[in-house]
Amino acid sequence: MEPAVSSEVLKALAPTGRVRAAINFGNPVLAQRDPATGEARGVSVDIARELGNRLGVGVDLVTFDAAGRVFAALADGAWDVAFLAIDPKRATEIDFTAPYVIIEGTYMVPAGSPLQCVDDVDRPGVRIAAGSGSAYELHLARTLRHGELVRAPTGPEAIEMFLRDGLEAAAGVKSPLLAFARGRTDVRVMDGRFMAIEQAMGTPKGRAAGAAYLRGMIEALKASGFVAAGLARSGQHDAVVAPAVR
């Protein structure tokens, strides 16, 4: 039996009587649209619905096509919980759990590019397409010394720009980059990574009871195999369940 949920937690996570969960289709490791029905599915959707079950309330999925747009919608009070990568800029306004999934950020380059490894990319004259406000774009904005970031509204639009404008590289989550490049002869995805992307659950600052509840729930879902099962069901075999918090 799950312990009773306090009124303080309910007020923090479901202030309208339902949980409004932000789902980002821009990261297909975590959320996808069912090709037959168009319904949302994936490990973040599973966790959102499990939260509703535990709280005893309904769940409204508030969907977005990019992580940057999830974060921007926080100013409008559009959601109560979200699934985003941990980042210092976001953490000024969001209380995060520990990560539940770890994925990799890497580069895609033209097939004949002289750039061979991720360390080659940060050099003068290299233009890197990236989805604005994504975890990897925020990371590269802090860490690049010589390469030039060229931003597009979403990850898919960044890839389109990379191809259309002949840019030297496109940054992104490794798994969808590999899926895009599969069967193509004009691009290749680099081995290795420039960052580990720690995907977590978060709630707006000022909801301390809700944030504490989410932290405990995420640890329980990792330990029980719930997260691993959600990744497997949605075919995300390259993603890794984050280790438990000690």
VMD Tcl script that draws the C-alpha trace (Angstrom):
set ca {
  {0.00 0.00 0.00}
  {1.28 3.47 -0.89}
  {1.22 5.89 2.06}
  {-1.45 8.55 1.96}
  {-0.44 11.65 0.02}
  {-0.53 14.84 2.07}
  {-2.69 17.77 1.12}
  {0.50 19.83 0.84}
  {1.86 17.51 -1.87}
  {-1.44 17.52 -3.73}
  {-1.58 21.31 -3.62}
  {1.98 21.50 -4.95}
  {1.69 18.96 -7.79}
  {-1.98 19.20 -8.71}
  {-3.14 22.70 -7.74}
  {-6.02 22.55 -10.24}
  {-7.09 19.08 -9.09}
  {-5.20 17.42 -11.96}
  {-1.49 17.09 -12.73}
  {-0.45 19.07 -15.78}
  {2.60 17.25 -17.12}
  {4.80 18.84 -19.79}
  {5.83 16.27 -22.41}
  {8.61 17.10 -24.87}
  {8.30 15.32 -28.22}
  {11.56 16.99 -29.23}
  {13.43 14.24 -27.37}
  {12.18 10.93 -28.85}
  {14.10 8.93 -26.26}
  {11.58 10.10 -23.67}
  {8.36 10.68 -25.60}
  {6.93 9.72 -28.97}
  {3.61 9.95 -30.80}
  {2.03 6.59 -31.58}
  {2.18 6.36 -35.40}
  {-1.27 4.77 -35.57}
  {-3.21 6.85 -33.04}
  {-1.12 9.97 -32.52}
  {-1.30 9.42 -28.75}
  {1.66 10.26 -26.54}
  {3.76 7.37 -25.29}
  {7.22 6.79 -23.88}
  {8.89 6.63 -20.50}
  {8.09 10.24 -19.51}
  {4.41 9.66 -20.32}
  {4.48 6.47 -18.24}
  {5.98 8.33 -15.28}
  {3.46 11.18 -15.56}
  {0.57 8.74 -15.48}
  {2.11 6.83 -12.59}
  {2.33 10.10 -10.67}
  {-1.38 10.65 -11.27}
  {-2.12 7.12 -10.04}
  {-0.13 7.68 -6.87}
  {-1.75 11.03 -6.18}
  {-5.21 9.75 -7.07}
  {-5.84 12.50 -9.64}
  {-6.12 12.77 -13.42}
  {-3.24 13.77 -15.65}
  {-3.30 16.30 -18.48}
  {-0.40 15.99 -20.93}
  {0.78 19.42 -22.08}
  {2.84 18.69 -25.18}
  {5.73 20.60 -26.75}
  {8.08 20.06 -29.67}
  {11.24 21.34 -27.97}
  {12.72 21.47 -24.47}
  {13.31 25.21 -24.81}
  {9.58 25.71 -25.28}
  {8.83 23.62 -22.17}
  {11.07 25.91 -20.14}
  {9.61 29.07 -21.70}
  {6.08 27.92 -20.83}
  {7.02 27.91 -17.15}
  {6.57 31.69 -17.14}
  {2.93 31.20 -18.10}
  {2.30 28.60 -15.39}
  {1.45 26.05 -18.09}
  {2.58 22.94 -16.24}
  {3.06 21.42 -12.79}
  {5.70 18.82 -13.61}
  {8.08 18.47 -16.52}
  {10.68 16.08 -17.90}
  {13.86 17.96 -18.77}
  {17.60 17.54 -18.60}
  {19.22 19.02 -15.52}
  {20.93 22.30 -16.38}
  {22.18 25.19 -14.21}
  {20.09 27.78 -16.09}
  {16.92 25.74 -15.73}
  {17.68 24.98 -12.07}
  {17.26 28.66 -11.20}
  {13.51 28.21 -11.78}
  {12.92 24.45 -11.47}
  {13.51 22.01 -8.60}
  {14.82 18.80 -10.17}
  {14.87 15.22 -9.00}
  {18.00 13.16 -9.47}
  {18.20 11.88 -13.05}
  {16.19 8.85 -14.06}
  {17.75 8.37 -17.52}
  {21.16 9.28 -18.90}
  {21.63 9.82 -22.63}
  {24.50 11.16 -24.74}
  {25.01 14.37 -26.66}
  {27.15 14.11 -29.77}
  {27.62 15.49 -33.29}
  {26.55 14.56 -36.79}
  {28.83 15.73 -39.60}
  {28.96 15.36 -43.40}
  {30.24 11.94 -44.43}
  {33.44 13.38 -45.90}
  {34.14 15.80 -43.05}
  {37.73 16.06 -41.81}
  {36.30 16.24 -38.27}
  {36.80 12.78 -36.82}
  {36.04 13.02 -33.08}
  {34.04 15.29 -30.80}
  {37.15 17.19 -29.70}
  {37.79 18.20 -33.33}
  {34.56 20.19 -33.53}
  {35.44 23.09 -31.25}
  {37.68 24.96 -33.67}
  {37.50 28.23 -35.62}
  {35.29 28.14 -38.68}
  {33.15 25.23 -37.49}
  {29.44 26.09 -37.43}
  {27.31 23.84 -35.23}
  {23.54 23.60 -35.64}
  {21.59 23.11 -32.40}
  {18.03 23.29 -31.16}
  {17.60 26.47 -29.13}
  {17.14 25.90 -25.41}
  {17.97 22.19 -25.56}
  {20.25 20.73 -22.91}
  {23.06 20.25 -25.40}
  {22.70 23.80 -26.77}
  {22.83 25.24 -23.24}
  {25.91 23.11 -22.50}
  {27.70 24.10 -25.69}
  {26.88 27.77 -25.15}
  {28.86 27.55 -21.90}
  {31.73 25.36 -23.07}
  {32.55 26.10 -26.73}
  {35.67 28.21 -27.14}
  {36.10 28.42 -30.90}
  {33.17 26.78 -32.71}
  {30.09 28.84 -33.59}
  {26.61 27.79 -32.47}
  {23.86 28.33 -35.05}
  {20.47 27.94 -33.40}
  {17.16 26.71 -34.78}
  {13.83 26.60 -32.91}
  {13.85 22.78 -32.57}
  {16.22 19.86 -32.98}
  {14.69 18.63 -36.27}
  {14.86 22.17 -37.66}
  {18.52 22.32 -36.65}
  {19.21 19.19 -38.69}
  {17.36 20.68 -41.66}
  {19.48 23.81 -41.36}
  {22.69 21.76 -41.09}
  {21.88 20.02 -44.37}
  {20.41 23.01 -46.20}
  {23.11 25.51 -45.31}
  {26.09 23.17 -45.44}
  {27.10 23.63 -41.81}
  {30.05 21.69 -40.46}
  {28.19 19.85 -37.65}
  {24.84 19.33 -35.96}
  {24.63 18.74 -32.22}
  {21.97 16.49 -30.74}
  {20.95 13.49 -28.70}
  {22.89 10.50 -29.99}
  {20.04 8.02 -30.42}
  {17.83 10.16 -32.71}
  {20.90 11.33 -34.64}
  {21.78 7.69 -35.30}
  {18.20 6.99 -36.37}
  {18.31 9.94 -38.79}
  {21.66 8.89 -40.26}
  {20.73 5.23 -40.67}
  {20.72 4.31 -44.36}
  {22.09 7.69 -45.46}
  {25.44 8.07 -47.21}
  {25.80 11.84 -46.85}
  {26.20 12.09 -43.07}
  {27.76 10.20 -40.17}
  {27.39 10.37 -36.39}
  {30.55 10.64 -34.34}
  {31.55 8.05 -31.78}
  {31.83 9.32 -28.23}
  {30.01 12.24 -26.65}
  {30.55 15.84 -25.66}
  {28.20 15.52 -22.70}
  {26.13 13.11 -20.63}
  {22.56 14.43 -20.57}
  {20.87 13.75 -17.22}
  {17.12 13.56 -17.76}
  {15.11 14.34 -14.65}
  {11.67 15.30 -13.45}
  {11.06 18.81 -12.17}
  {8.49 21.14 -10.72}
  {8.50 24.96 -10.49}
  {10.42 26.52 -7.62}
  {8.33 27.23 -4.55}
  {6.67 23.81 -4.40}
  {9.00 22.20 -1.87}
  {6.63 19.44 -0.75}
  {5.99 18.45 -4.35}
  {9.69 18.46 -5.23}
  {10.48 16.20 -2.26}
  {7.71 13.80 -3.27}
  {8.98 13.61 -6.85}
  {12.52 12.86 -5.67}
  {11.33 9.90 -3.65}
  {9.06 8.63 -6.41}
  {11.79 8.74 -9.07}
  {14.15 6.74 -6.87}
  {11.41 4.15 -6.29}
  {10.64 3.90 -10.02}
  {14.31 3.39 -10.87}
  {14.73 0.73 -8.20}
  {11.57 -1.20 -9.14}
  {12.45 -1.51 -12.84}
  {9.60 0.80 -13.89}
  {11.91 3.17 -15.78}
  {13.79 0.34 -17.50}
  {10.51 -1.25 -18.58}
  {9.25 2.05 -20.00}
  {12.41 2.50 -22.06}
  {12.19 -1.06 -23.36}
  {8.50 -0.75 -24.29}
  {9.24 2.34 -26.37}
  {12.28 0.78 -28.05}
  {14.86 3.07 -26.43}
  {17.54 0.47 -25.88}
  {20.49 2.90 -25.99}
  {19.30 4.94 -23.01}
  {20.64 4.05 -19.58}
  {18.68 4.13 -16.33}
  {20.48 6.51 -13.99}
  {22.04 5.04 -10.85}
  {20.30 5.30 -7.50}
  {21.04 8.27 -5.27}
  {22.99 7.15 -2.24}
}
mol new
graphics top color blue
foreach p $ca { graphics top sphere $p radius 0.5 }
foreach p [lrange $ca 0 end-1] q [lrange $ca 1 end] { graphics top cylinder $p $q radius 0.2 }
display resetview
